[in-house]
């Protein structure tokens, strides 16, 4: 089951946002924390698009749960929130959930040959 999110960098923060995710190993680490089997990242003109693939029967954990269980991921998310337009503040209740609702792309279809 794929899931996609997209968000825009704040003006002047495009390069910093592009570099924040690090390398493929960091992507593998983040995918593992979320229970995803795959983590694909696109970036163009200040816009990041992330596609995660979860096992069909999986229920992905909430971002809040992942953050509470992993201080390194919390640090990453705090930095991310400061780089994106209309981001989130982890210290503001409901901010991350509202942000997640705004950036999540509804699945139209998922076909396989």
Biopython code that builds the backbone (N, CA, C, O; Angstrom):
import numpy as np
from Bio.PDB.StructureBuilder import StructureBuilder

atoms = [
    (1, "UNK", "N", (0.843, -1.160, 0.000)),
    (1, "UNK", "CA", (0.000, 0.000, 0.000)),
    (1, "UNK", "C", (0.902, 1.241, 0.000)),
    (1, "UNK", "O", (1.634, 1.470, 0.963)),
    (2, "UNK", "N", (0.855, 2.034, -1.061)),
    (2, "UNK", "CA", (1.677, 3.247, -1.099)),
    (2, "UNK", "C", (1.001, 4.401, -0.360)),
    (2, "UNK", "O", (-0.224, 4.465, -0.255)),
    (3, "UNK", "N", (1.826, 5.298, 0.142)),
    (3, "UNK", "CA", (1.351, 6.536, 0.763)),
    (3, "UNK", "C", (2.275, 7.650, 0.299)),
    (3, "UNK", "O", (3.493, 7.472, 0.262)),
    (4, "UNK", "N", (1.710, 8.794, -0.056)),
    (4, "UNK", "CA", (2.522, 9.901, -0.563)),
    (4, "UNK", "C", (2.218, 11.182, 0.196)),
    (4, "UNK", "O", (1.073, 11.463, 0.549)),
    (5, "UNK", "N", (3.277, 11.954, 0.439)),
    (5, "UNK", "CA", (3.149, 13.285, 1.035)),
    (5, "UNK", "C", (3.975, 14.253, 0.208)),
    (5, "UNK", "O", (4.951, 13.863, -0.433)),
    (6, "UNK", "N", (3.576, 15.518, 0.226)),
    (6, "UNK", "CA", (4.323, 16.540, -0.496)),
    (6, "UNK", "C", (4.247, 17.861, 0.257)),
    (6, "UNK", "O", (3.217, 18.202, 0.839)),
    (7, "UNK", "N", (5.353, 18.597, 0.238)),
    (7, "UNK", "CA", (5.392, 19.902, 0.889)),
    (7, "UNK", "C", (6.453, 20.765, 0.235)),
    (7, "UNK", "O", (7.367, 20.269, -0.424)),
    (8, "UNK", "N", (6.313, 22.070, 0.431)),
    (8, "UNK", "CA", (7.149, 23.079, -0.209)),
    (8, "UNK", "C", (8.108, 23.687, 0.813)),
    (8, "UNK", "O", (7.732, 23.928, 1.960)),
    (9, "UNK", "N", (9.350, 23.932, 0.388)),
    (9, "UNK", "CA", (10.324, 24.614, 1.243)),
    (9, "UNK", "C", (9.947, 26.077, 1.412)),
    (9, "UNK", "O", (9.346, 26.678, 0.521)),
    (10, "UNK", "N", (10.301, 26.646, 2.555)),
    (10, "UNK", "CA", (10.184, 28.088, 2.734)),
    (10, "UNK", "C", (11.135, 28.752, 1.741)),
    (10, "UNK", "O", (12.172, 28.178, 1.409)),
    (11, "UNK", "N", (10.806, 29.940, 1.267)),
    (11, "UNK", "CA", (11.719, 30.647, 0.361)),
    (11, "UNK", "C", (13.106, 30.787, 0.996)),
    (11, "UNK", "O", (13.238, 31.202, 2.147)),
    (12, "UNK", "N", (14.131, 30.433, 0.227)),
    (12, "UNK", "CA", (15.502, 30.498, 0.702)),
    (12, "UNK", "C", (15.966, 29.258, 1.442)),
    (12, "UNK", "O", (17.144, 29.158, 1.785)),
    (13, "UNK", "N", (15.072, 28.309, 1.699)),
    (13, "UNK", "CA", (15.409, 27.089, 2.445)),
    (13, "UNK", "C", (15.429, 25.853, 1.547)),
    (13, "UNK", "O", (15.538, 24.729, 2.038)),
    (14, "UNK", "N", (15.324, 26.057, 0.235)),
    (14, "UNK", "CA", (15.225, 24.930, -0.697)),
    (14, "UNK", "C", (16.429, 23.987, -0.600)),
    (14, "UNK", "O", (16.259, 22.771, -0.506)),
    (15, "UNK", "N", (17.621, 24.536, -0.622)),
    (15, "UNK", "CA", (18.817, 23.684, -0.596)),
    (15, "UNK", "C", (18.932, 22.933, 0.726)),
    (15, "UNK", "O", (19.292, 21.757, 0.750)),
    (16, "UNK", "N", (18.626, 23.613, 1.814)),
    (16, "UNK", "CA", (18.688, 22.972, 3.122)),
    (16, "UNK", "C", (17.667, 21.835, 3.224)),
    (16, "UNK", "O", (17.967, 20.778, 3.779)),
    (17, "UNK", "N", (16.467, 22.053, 2.690)),
    (17, "UNK", "CA", (15.454, 21.000, 2.700)),
    (17, "UNK", "C", (15.894, 19.818, 1.839)),
    (17, "UNK", "O", (15.721, 18.664, 2.229)),
    (18, "UNK", "N", (16.456, 20.105, 0.677)),
    (18, "UNK", "CA", (16.898, 19.026, -0.207)),
    (18, "UNK", "C", (17.963, 18.161, 0.463)),
    (18, "UNK", "O", (17.999, 16.950, 0.243)),
    (19, "UNK", "N", (18.826, 18.761, 1.272)),
    (19, "UNK", "CA", (19.921, 18.030, 1.905)),
    (19, "UNK", "C", (19.535, 17.368, 3.225)),
    (19, "UNK", "O", (20.225, 16.458, 3.683)),
    (20, "UNK", "N", (18.445, 17.812, 3.840)),
    (20, "UNK", "CA", (18.064, 17.308, 5.161)),
    (20, "UNK", "C", (17.902, 15.788, 5.237)),
    (20, "UNK", "O", (18.401, 15.183, 6.186)),
    (21, "UNK", "N", (17.230, 15.148, 4.284)),
    (21, "UNK", "CA", (17.032, 13.703, 4.421)),
    (21, "UNK", "C", (18.324, 12.892, 4.425)),
    (21, "UNK", "O", (18.309, 11.722, 4.809)),
    (22, "UNK", "N", (19.434, 13.482, 4.008)),
    (22, "UNK", "CA", (20.700, 12.771, 4.043)),
    (22, "UNK", "C", (20.893, 11.894, 2.832)),
    (22, "UNK", "O", (20.856, 12.363, 1.695)),
    (23, "UNK", "N", (21.097, 10.637, 3.080)),
    (23, "UNK", "CA", (21.417, 9.695, 2.016)),
    (23, "UNK", "C", (20.427, 8.529, 2.030)),
    (23, "UNK", "O", (19.535, 8.485, 2.878)),
    (24, "UNK", "N", (20.578, 7.595, 1.105)),
    (24, "UNK", "CA", (19.646, 6.454, 1.080)),
    (24, "UNK", "C", (19.604, 5.660, 2.390)),
    (24, "UNK", "O", (18.558, 5.118, 2.748)),
    (25, "UNK", "N", (20.719, 5.587, 3.099)),
    (25, "UNK", "CA", (20.706, 4.857, 4.374)),
    (25, "UNK", "C", (19.789, 5.542, 5.390)),
    (25, "UNK", "O", (19.088, 4.877, 6.153)),
    (26, "UNK", "N", (19.802, 6.875, 5.391)),
    (26, "UNK", "CA", (18.904, 7.617, 6.279)),
    (26, "UNK", "C", (17.449, 7.354, 5.886)),
    (26, "UNK", "O", (16.581, 7.235, 6.751)),
    (27, "UNK", "N", (17.187, 7.265, 4.591)),
    (27, "UNK", "CA", (15.848, 6.948, 4.109)),
    (27, "UNK", "C", (15.416, 5.552, 4.513)),
    (27, "UNK", "O", (14.256, 5.328, 4.857)),
    (28, "UNK", "N", (16.350, 4.618, 4.471)),
    (28, "UNK", "CA", (16.065, 3.236, 4.887)),
    (28, "UNK", "C", (15.726, 3.205, 6.382)),
    (28, "UNK", "O", (14.798, 2.518, 6.809)),
    (29, "UNK", "N", (16.500, 3.967, 7.166)),
    (29, "UNK", "CA", (16.284, 4.062, 8.612)),
    (29, "UNK", "C", (14.898, 4.629, 8.903)),
    (29, "UNK", "O", (14.156, 4.067, 9.709)),
    (30, "UNK", "N", (14.543, 5.738, 8.253)),
    (30, "UNK", "CA", (13.238, 6.370, 8.475)),
    (30, "UNK", "C", (12.101, 5.440, 8.066)),
    (30, "UNK", "O", (11.083, 5.365, 8.754)),
    (31, "UNK", "N", (12.268, 4.739, 6.960)),
    (31, "UNK", "CA", (11.239, 3.794, 6.510)),
    (31, "UNK", "C", (11.039, 2.699, 7.547)),
    (31, "UNK", "O", (9.906, 2.333, 7.862)),
    (32, "UNK", "N", (12.135, 2.180, 8.072)),
    (32, "UNK", "CA", (12.051, 1.129, 9.079)),
    (32, "UNK", "C", (11.309, 1.570, 10.327)),
    (32, "UNK", "O", (10.522, 0.808, 10.889)),
    (33, "UNK", "N", (11.559, 2.804, 10.766)),
    (33, "UNK", "CA", (10.867, 3.326, 11.952)),
    (33, "UNK", "C", (9.360, 3.385, 11.741)),
    (33, "UNK", "O", (8.587, 3.233, 12.687)),
    (34, "UNK", "N", (8.952, 3.607, 10.503)),
    (34, "UNK", "CA", (7.531, 3.761, 10.191)),
    (34, "UNK", "C", (6.886, 2.458, 9.719)),
    (34, "UNK", "O", (5.687, 2.424, 9.439)),
    (35, "UNK", "N", (7.674, 1.393, 9.630)),
    (35, "UNK", "CA", (7.140, 0.115, 9.182)),
    (35, "UNK", "C", (6.975, 0.015, 7.682)),
    (35, "UNK", "O", (6.268, -0.866, 7.192)),
    (36, "UNK", "N", (7.623, 0.916, 6.937)),
    (36, "UNK", "CA", (7.510, 0.914, 5.474)),
    (36, "UNK", "C", (8.530, -0.041, 4.861)),
    (36, "UNK", "O", (9.633, -0.210, 5.381)),
    (37, "UNK", "N", (8.148, -0.652, 3.764)),
    (37, "UNK", "CA", (9.041, -1.542, 3.031)),
    (37, "UNK", "C", (9.883, -0.771, 2.018)),
    (37, "UNK", "O", (10.899, -1.268, 1.534)),
    (38, "UNK", "N", (9.446, 0.454, 1.703)),
    (38, "UNK", "CA", (10.145, 1.252, 0.691)),
    (38, "UNK", "C", (9.924, 2.731, 0.985)),
    (38, "UNK", "O", (8.866, 3.131, 1.471)),
    (39, "UNK", "N", (10.942, 3.536, 0.683)),
    (39, "UNK", "CA", (10.890, 4.978, 0.903)),
    (39, "UNK", "C", (11.507, 5.635, -0.326)),
    (39, "UNK", "O", (12.709, 5.503, -0.559)),
    (40, "UNK", "N", (10.708, 6.332, -1.103)),
    (40, "UNK", "CA", (11.171, 6.978, -2.334)),
    (40, "UNK", "C", (11.011, 8.479, -2.176)),
    (40, "UNK", "O", (9.968, 8.954, -1.726)),
    (41, "UNK", "N", (12.052, 9.233, -2.548)),
    (41, "UNK", "CA", (12.052, 10.677, -2.350)),
    (41, "UNK", "C", (12.326, 11.391, -3.664)),
    (41, "UNK", "O", (13.255, 11.046, -4.395)),
    (42, "UNK", "N", (11.495, 12.399, -3.950)),
    (42, "UNK", "CA", (11.674, 13.262, -5.123)),
    (42, "UNK", "C", (11.812, 14.691, -4.621)),
    (42, "UNK", "O", (11.240, 15.050, -3.592)),
    (43, "UNK", "N", (12.578, 15.512, -5.355)),
    (43, "UNK", "CA", (12.722, 16.922, -4.988)),
    (43, "UNK", "C", (12.943, 17.740, -6.244)),
    (43, "UNK", "O", (13.845, 17.441, -7.028)),
    (44, "UNK", "N", (12.129, 18.773, -6.448)),
    (44, "UNK", "CA", (12.293, 19.672, -7.599)),
    (44, "UNK", "C", (11.665, 21.018, -7.273)),
    (44, "UNK", "O", (10.572, 21.085, -6.711)),
    (45, "UNK", "N", (12.362, 22.083, -7.629)),
    (45, "UNK", "CA", (11.853, 23.447, -7.469)),
    (45, "UNK", "C", (11.332, 23.719, -6.057)),
    (45, "UNK", "O", (10.299, 24.364, -5.877)),
    (46, "UNK", "N", (12.059, 23.220, -5.067)),
    (46, "UNK", "CA", (11.697, 23.480, -3.681)),
    (46, "UNK", "C", (10.601, 22.605, -3.119)),
    (46, "UNK", "O", (10.210, 22.779, -1.964)),
    (47, "UNK", "N", (10.091, 21.667, -3.901)),
    (47, "UNK", "CA", (9.018, 20.781, -3.454)),
    (47, "UNK", "C", (9.561, 19.371, -3.250)),
    (47, "UNK", "O", (10.228, 18.807, -4.117)),
    (48, "UNK", "N", (9.257, 18.823, -2.083)),
    (48, "UNK", "CA", (9.640, 17.453, -1.772)),
    (48, "UNK", "C", (8.407, 16.569, -1.886)),
    (48, "UNK", "O", (7.317, 16.937, -1.448)),
    (49, "UNK", "N", (8.598, 15.408, -2.476)),
    (49, "UNK", "CA", (7.549, 14.395, -2.577)),
    (49, "UNK", "C", (8.137, 13.099, -2.039)),
    (49, "UNK", "O", (9.181, 12.641, -2.505)),
    (50, "UNK", "N", (7.468, 12.514, -1.065)),
    (50, "UNK", "CA", (7.937, 11.262, -0.469)),
    (50, "UNK", "C", (6.843, 10.219, -0.651)),
    (50, "UNK", "O", (5.677, 10.452, -0.332)),
    (51, "UNK", "N", (7.247, 9.066, -1.168)),
    (51, "UNK", "CA", (6.323, 7.945, -1.337)),
    (51, "UNK", "C", (6.837, 6.798, -0.476)),
    (51, "UNK", "O", (7.961, 6.329, -0.650)),
    (52, "UNK", "N", (6.011, 6.362, 0.442)),
    (52, "UNK", "CA", (6.330, 5.217, 1.288)),
    (52, "UNK", "C", (5.451, 4.053, 0.855)),
    (52, "UNK", "O", (4.285, 4.236, 0.505)),
    (53, "UNK", "N", (6.013, 2.876, 0.883)),
    (53, "UNK", "CA", (5.227, 1.682, 0.560)),
    (53, "UNK", "C", (5.177, 0.793, 1.794)),
    (53, "UNK", "O", (6.205, 0.389, 2.338)),
    (54, "UNK", "N", (3.957, 0.502, 2.218)),
    (54, "UNK", "CA", (3.731, -0.329, 3.395)),
    (54, "UNK", "C", (3.190, -1.685, 2.962)),
    (54, "UNK", "O", (2.514, -1.780, 1.938)),
    (55, "UNK", "N", (3.478, -2.733, 3.726)),
    (55, "UNK", "CA", (2.851, -4.021, 3.433)),
    (55, "UNK", "C", (1.329, -3.842, 3.402)),
    (55, "UNK", "O", (0.779, -3.043, 4.160)),
    (56, "UNK", "N", (0.659, -4.581, 2.531)),
    (56, "UNK", "CA", (-0.781, -4.394, 2.319)),
    (56, "UNK", "C", (-1.615, -4.500, 3.591)),
    (56, "UNK", "O", (-2.632, -3.816, 3.711)),
    (57, "UNK", "N", (-1.217, -5.326, 4.527)),
    (57, "UNK", "CA", (-2.015, -5.511, 5.744)),
    (57, "UNK", "C", (-1.509, -4.659, 6.914)),
    (57, "UNK", "O", (-1.984, -4.817, 8.038)),
    (58, "UNK", "N", (-0.563, -3.768, 6.666)),
    (58, "UNK", "CA", (0.047, -2.985, 7.745)),
    (58, "UNK", "C", (-0.782, -1.757, 8.102)),
    (58, "UNK", "O", (-1.449, -1.168, 7.251)),
    (59, "UNK", "N", (-0.727, -1.391, 9.354)),
    (59, "UNK", "CA", (-1.306, -0.139, 9.842)),
    (59, "UNK", "C", (-0.125, 0.714, 10.304)),
    (59, "UNK", "O", (0.415, 0.488, 11.387)),
    (60, "UNK", "N", (0.278, 1.690, 9.491)),
    (60, "UNK", "CA", (1.450, 2.498, 9.854)),
    (60, "UNK", "C", (1.234, 3.231, 11.179)),
    (60, "UNK", "O", (0.126, 3.687, 11.464)),
    (61, "UNK", "N", (2.289, 3.343, 11.987)),
    (61, "UNK", "CA", (2.157, 4.082, 13.242)),
    (61, "UNK", "C", (1.984, 5.572, 12.967)),
    (61, "UNK", "O", (2.342, 6.053, 11.892)),
    (62, "UNK", "N", (1.443, 6.292, 13.922)),
    (62, "UNK", "CA", (1.331, 7.744, 13.763)),
    (62, "UNK", "C", (2.725, 8.354, 13.881)),
    (62, "UNK", "O", (3.610, 7.788, 14.524)),
    (63, "UNK", "N", (2.905, 9.506, 13.258)),
    (63, "UNK", "CA", (4.189, 10.194, 13.356)),
    (63, "UNK", "C", (4.483, 10.540, 14.813)),
    (63, "UNK", "O", (5.635, 10.483, 15.241)),
    (64, "UNK", "N", (3.464, 10.893, 15.569)),
    (64, "UNK", "CA", (3.653, 11.220, 16.988)),
    (64, "UNK", "C", (4.228, 10.031, 17.746)),
    (64, "UNK", "O", (5.115, 10.200, 18.583)),
    (65, "UNK", "N", (3.730, 8.827, 17.461)),
    (65, "UNK", "CA", (4.248, 7.624, 18.119)),
    (65, "UNK", "C", (5.710, 7.383, 17.756)),
    (65, "UNK", "O", (6.521, 7.061, 18.625)),
    (66, "UNK", "N", (6.048, 7.537, 16.481)),
    (66, "UNK", "CA", (7.430, 7.325, 16.032)),
    (66, "UNK", "C", (8.352, 8.341, 16.704)),
    (66, "UNK", "O", (9.442, 7.991, 17.158)),
    (67, "UNK", "N", (7.918, 9.588, 16.766)),
    (67, "UNK", "CA", (8.718, 10.647, 17.385)),
    (67, "UNK", "C", (8.944, 10.362, 18.866)),
    (67, "UNK", "O", (10.058, 10.527, 19.364)),
    (68, "UNK", "N", (7.904, 9.939, 19.572)),
    (68, "UNK", "CA", (8.023, 9.664, 21.006)),
    (68, "UNK", "C", (8.995, 8.528, 21.287)),
    (68, "UNK", "O", (9.625, 8.501, 22.345)),
    (69, "UNK", "N", (9.125, 7.594, 20.358)),
    (69, "UNK", "CA", (9.966, 6.427, 20.569)),
    (69, "UNK", "C", (11.398, 6.607, 20.084)),
    (69, "UNK", "O", (12.247, 5.758, 20.354)),
    (70, "UNK", "N", (11.684, 7.703, 19.370)),
    (70, "UNK", "CA", (13.017, 7.844, 18.792)),
    (70, "UNK", "C", (13.488, 9.298, 18.825)),
    (70, "UNK", "O", (13.033, 10.108, 18.018)),
    (71, "UNK", "N", (14.396, 9.641, 19.749)),
    (71, "UNK", "CA", (14.888, 11.019, 19.857)),
    (71, "UNK", "C", (15.575, 11.531, 18.588)),
    (71, "UNK", "O", (15.482, 12.721, 18.286)),
    (72, "UNK", "N", (16.255, 10.673, 17.847)),
    (72, "UNK", "CA", (16.897, 11.117, 16.600)),
    (72, "UNK", "C", (15.848, 11.526, 15.568)),
    (72, "UNK", "O", (16.028, 12.511, 14.853)),
    (73, "UNK", "N", (14.761, 10.775, 15.494)),
    (73, "UNK", "CA", (13.692, 11.118, 14.558)),
    (73, "UNK", "C", (13.000, 12.406, 15.001)),
    (73, "UNK", "O", (12.588, 13.211, 14.166)),
    (74, "UNK", "N", (12.873, 12.599, 16.301)),
    (74, "UNK", "CA", (12.291, 13.848, 16.805)),
    (74, "UNK", "C", (13.150, 15.042, 16.378)),
    (74, "UNK", "O", (12.614, 16.054, 15.928)),
    (75, "UNK", "N", (14.468, 14.937, 16.511)),
    (75, "UNK", "CA", (15.358, 16.026, 16.085)),
    (75, "UNK", "C", (15.202, 16.298, 14.594)),
    (75, "UNK", "O", (15.152, 17.454, 14.175)),
    (76, "UNK", "N", (15.124, 15.236, 13.792)),
    (76, "UNK", "CA", (14.924, 15.383, 12.347)),
    (76, "UNK", "C", (13.612, 16.119, 12.064)),
    (76, "UNK", "O", (13.583, 17.039, 11.247)),
    (77, "UNK", "N", (12.542, 15.725, 12.725)),
    (77, "UNK", "CA", (11.235, 16.334, 12.475)),
    (77, "UNK", "C", (11.189, 17.795, 12.929)),
    (77, "UNK", "O", (10.539, 18.618, 12.286)),
    (78, "UNK", "N", (11.863, 18.122, 14.015)),
    (78, "UNK", "CA", (11.923, 19.525, 14.456)),
    (78, "UNK", "C", (12.607, 20.379, 13.395)),
    (78, "UNK", "O", (12.149, 21.480, 13.089)),
    (79, "UNK", "N", (13.696, 19.877, 12.839)),
    (79, "UNK", "CA", (14.405, 20.608, 11.789)),
    (79, "UNK", "C", (13.520, 20.734, 10.551)),
    (79, "UNK", "O", (13.422, 21.810, 9.963)),
    (80, "UNK", "N", (12.876, 19.636, 10.157)),
    (80, "UNK", "CA", (11.994, 19.647, 8.995)),
    (80, "UNK", "C", (10.895, 20.694, 9.154)),
    (80, "UNK", "O", (10.623, 21.455, 8.226)),
    (81, "UNK", "N", (10.271, 20.736, 10.311)),
    (81, "UNK", "CA", (9.186, 21.686, 10.552)),
    (81, "UNK", "C", (9.602, 23.134, 10.370)),
    (81, "UNK", "O", (8.782, 23.985, 10.024)),
    (82, "UNK", "N", (10.874, 23.411, 10.602)),
    (82, "UNK", "CA", (11.359, 24.792, 10.477)),
    (82, "UNK", "C", (11.705, 25.173, 9.040)),
    (82, "UNK", "O", (11.914, 26.351, 8.750)),
    (83, "UNK", "N", (11.767, 24.201, 8.144)),
    (83, "UNK", "CA", (12.199, 24.458, 6.763)),
    (83, "UNK", "C", (11.059, 24.539, 5.759)),
    (83, "UNK", "O", (11.275, 24.966, 4.625)),
    (84, "UNK", "N", (9.869, 24.147, 6.141)),
    (84, "UNK", "CA", (8.794, 24.042, 5.159)),
    (84, "UNK", "C", (7.690, 25.071, 5.397)),
    (84, "UNK", "O", (7.409, 25.474, 6.526)),
    (85, "UNK", "N", (7.081, 25.476, 4.290)),
    (85, "UNK", "CA", (5.966, 26.421, 4.361)),
    (85, "UNK", "C", (4.806, 25.788, 5.122)),
    (85, "UNK", "O", (4.489, 24.613, 4.937)),
    (86, "UNK", "N", (4.184, 26.587, 5.976)),
    (86, "UNK", "CA", (3.042, 26.099, 6.756)),
    (86, "UNK", "C", (3.378, 24.792, 7.452)),
    (86, "UNK", "O", (2.591, 23.845, 7.432)),
    (87, "UNK", "N", (4.553, 24.747, 8.069)),
    (87, "UNK", "CA", (5.040, 23.531, 8.715)),
    (87, "UNK", "C", (4.270, 23.188, 9.974)),
    (87, "UNK", "O", (3.051, 23.350, 10.032)),
    (88, "UNK", "N", (4.974, 22.720, 10.967)),
    (88, "UNK", "CA", (4.363, 22.271, 12.207)),
    (88, "UNK", "C", (5.298, 22.599, 13.354)),
    (88, "UNK", "O", (6.482, 22.871, 13.154)),
    (89, "UNK", "N", (4.752, 22.571, 14.553)),
    (89, "UNK", "CA", (5.513, 22.815, 15.773)),
    (89, "UNK", "C", (5.226, 21.645, 16.707)),
    (89, "UNK", "O", (4.102, 21.491, 17.185)),
    (90, "UNK", "N", (6.232, 20.828, 16.965)),
    (90, "UNK", "CA", (6.015, 19.647, 17.799)),
    (90, "UNK", "C", (5.569, 19.998, 19.214)),
    (90, "UNK", "O", (5.008, 19.154, 19.912)),
    (91, "UNK", "N", (5.811, 21.232, 19.642)),
    (91, "UNK", "CA", (5.410, 21.643, 20.984)),
    (91, "UNK", "C", (3.979, 22.176, 21.034)),
    (91, "UNK", "O", (3.477, 22.517, 22.105)),
    (92, "UNK", "N", (3.331, 22.247, 19.888)),
    (92, "UNK", "CA", (1.954, 22.737, 19.812)),
    (92, "UNK", "C", (1.016, 21.547, 19.583)),
    (92, "UNK", "O", (1.056, 20.941, 18.512)),
    (93, "UNK", "N", (0.179, 21.200, 20.558)),
    (93, "UNK", "CA", (-0.706, 20.035, 20.417)),
    (93, "UNK", "C", (-1.551, 20.100, 19.137)),
    (93, "UNK", "O", (-2.159, 21.124, 18.823)),
    (94, "UNK", "N", (-1.570, 18.996, 18.424)),
    (94, "UNK", "CA", (-2.369, 18.886, 17.210)),
    (94, "UNK", "C", (-1.704, 19.417, 15.955)),
    (94, "UNK", "O", (-2.198, 19.184, 14.851)),
    (95, "UNK", "N", (-0.594, 20.124, 16.100)),
    (95, "UNK", "CA", (0.065, 20.739, 14.943)),
    (95, "UNK", "C", (0.556, 19.691, 13.942)),
    (95, "UNK", "O", (0.357, 19.844, 12.737)),
    (96, "UNK", "N", (1.194, 18.633, 14.434)),
    (96, "UNK", "CA", (1.721, 17.602, 13.537)),
    (96, "UNK", "C", (0.590, 16.855, 12.834)),
    (96, "UNK", "O", (0.692, 16.550, 11.646)),
    (97, "UNK", "N", (-0.472, 16.563, 13.552)),
    (97, "UNK", "CA", (-1.594, 15.850, 12.954)),
    (97, "UNK", "C", (-2.264, 16.694, 11.874)),
    (97, "UNK", "O", (-2.634, 16.182, 10.818)),
    (98, "UNK", "N", (-2.418, 17.988, 12.142)),
    (98, "UNK", "CA", (-3.023, 18.891, 11.159)),
    (98, "UNK", "C", (-2.125, 18.990, 9.922)),
    (98, "UNK", "O", (-2.609, 18.967, 8.791)),
    (99, "UNK", "N", (-0.835, 19.097, 10.149)),
    (99, "UNK", "CA", (0.136, 19.146, 9.060)),
    (99, "UNK", "C", (0.056, 17.866, 8.221)),
    (99, "UNK", "O", (0.012, 17.930, 6.993)),
    (100, "UNK", "N", (0.038, 16.725, 8.874)),
    (100, "UNK", "CA", (-0.033, 15.442, 8.157)),
    (100, "UNK", "C", (-1.271, 15.373, 7.279)),
    (100, "UNK", "O", (-1.214, 14.865, 6.159)),
    (101, "UNK", "N", (-2.383, 15.879, 7.778)),
    (101, "UNK", "CA", (-3.607, 15.900, 6.982)),
    (101, "UNK", "C", (-3.487, 16.763, 5.740)),
    (101, "UNK", "O", (-4.050, 16.438, 4.695)),
    (102, "UNK", "N", (-2.747, 17.872, 5.851)),
    (102, "UNK", "CA", (-2.576, 18.783, 4.713)),
    (102, "UNK", "C", (-1.631, 18.242, 3.652)),
    (102, "UNK", "O", (-1.826, 18.503, 2.465)),
    (103, "UNK", "N", (-0.616, 17.498, 4.054)),
    (103, "UNK", "CA", (0.415, 17.083, 3.092)),
    (103, "UNK", "C", (0.170, 15.716, 2.478)),
    (103, "UNK", "O", (0.816, 15.360, 1.493)),
    (104, "UNK", "N", (-0.747, 14.946, 3.038)),
    (104, "UNK", "CA", (-1.000, 13.595, 2.545)),
    (104, "UNK", "C", (-1.822, 13.644, 1.264)),
    (104, "UNK", "O", (-2.855, 14.311, 1.197)),
    (105, "UNK", "N", (-1.353, 12.936, 0.261)),
    (105, "UNK", "CA", (-2.044, 12.873, -1.034)),
    (105, "UNK", "C", (-2.974, 11.665, -1.031)),
    (105, "UNK", "O", (-2.532, 10.552, -0.746)),
    (106, "UNK", "N", (-4.249, 11.862, -1.343)),
    (106, "UNK", "CA", (-5.168, 10.726, -1.383)),
    (106, "UNK", "C", (-4.779, 9.748, -2.497)),
    (106, "UNK", "O", (-4.383, 10.158, -3.588)),
    (107, "UNK", "N", (-4.895, 8.482, -2.211)),
    (107, "UNK", "CA", (-4.604, 7.443, -3.200)),
    (107, "UNK", "C", (-5.781, 7.330, -4.166)),
    (107, "UNK", "O", (-6.915, 7.103, -3.743)),
    (108, "UNK", "N", (-5.517, 7.487, -5.446)),
    (108, "UNK", "CA", (-6.552, 7.349, -6.474)),
    (108, "UNK", "C", (-6.620, 5.896, -6.933)),
    (108, "UNK", "O", (-7.700, 5.307, -6.986)),
    (109, "UNK", "N", (-5.479, 5.328, -7.259)),
    (109, "UNK", "CA", (-5.427, 3.897, -7.550)),
    (109, "UNK", "C", (-4.008, 3.397, -7.383)),
    (109, "UNK", "O", (-3.050, 4.170, -7.399)),
    (110, "UNK", "N", (-3.891, 2.093, -7.224)),
    (110, "UNK", "CA", (-2.604, 1.412, -7.096)),
    (110, "UNK", "C", (-2.735, 0.120, -7.889)),
    (110, "UNK", "O", (-3.267, -0.871, -7.388)),
    (111, "UNK", "N", (-2.253, 0.133, -9.113)),
    (111, "UNK", "CA", (-2.380, -1.048, -9.970)),
    (111, "UNK", "C", (-1.025, -1.706, -10.165)),
    (111, "UNK", "O", (0.021, -1.057, -10.134)),
    (112, "UNK", "N", (-1.078, -2.990, -10.362)),
    (112, "UNK", "CA", (0.130, -3.769, -10.648)),
    (112, "UNK", "C", (-0.175, -4.653, -11.844)),
    (112, "UNK", "O", (-1.257, -5.232, -11.936)),
    (113, "UNK", "N", (0.780, -4.757, -12.762)),
    (113, "UNK", "CA", (0.514, -5.578, -13.959)),
    (113, "UNK", "C", (0.337, -7.050, -13.627)),
    (113, "UNK", "O", (0.109, -7.862, -14.524)),
]
sb = StructureBuilder()
sb.init_structure("model")
sb.init_model(0)
sb.init_chain("A")
sb.init_seg("    ")
for serial, (resi, resn, name, xyz) in enumerate(atoms, 1):
    if name == "N":
        sb.init_residue(resn, " ", resi, " ")
    sb.init_atom(name, np.array(xyz, "f"), 0.0, 1.0, " ", f" {name:<3s}", serial, name[0])
structure = sb.get_structure()
